[in-house]
């Protein structure tokens, strides 16, 4: 269980450090074009007080409580089932915990989540996101892979 905890710590620190850099180097609401080809990739500095894709804006306190309870439940479940679940499942849940905790830190300390990765083609943009969000998406991919593996058996 030591390796997954180290990974979670590294991801949380990476998330917070990259958000700090984006916040210090890019003025709020502005962006720096990194890959100019079709305006494909920018580093930006935007805030989100809602959920994924900026849904439910202004509900920061609700999300602080919800995420704290959710992460606690996952951590307890993961600890109780650590000997029964696969490595892929373990790492998926660790990614969820790291991502949730990274954004929870923002909500508590900053009052909103810092999003800074901006991809798209010209005016067609994916909503801005961060390392913590990427952890949760990677976890979903791992869970999907695990489900595919189980269906083959």
Secondary structure, DSSP 8 states (H G I E B T S, - for coil): -HHHHHHHHHHHHHHHHHHHHHHHHS-TT-EEEEETGGG-EEEEEEEESSSGGGTTTT-HHHHHHHHHHHHHHHHHHHHHTTTTS-HHHHHHHHHHHHHHHHHHHHHHHHSSEEEEEEEEETTEE---B-HHHHHHHHHHHHHHHHHHHHHH-
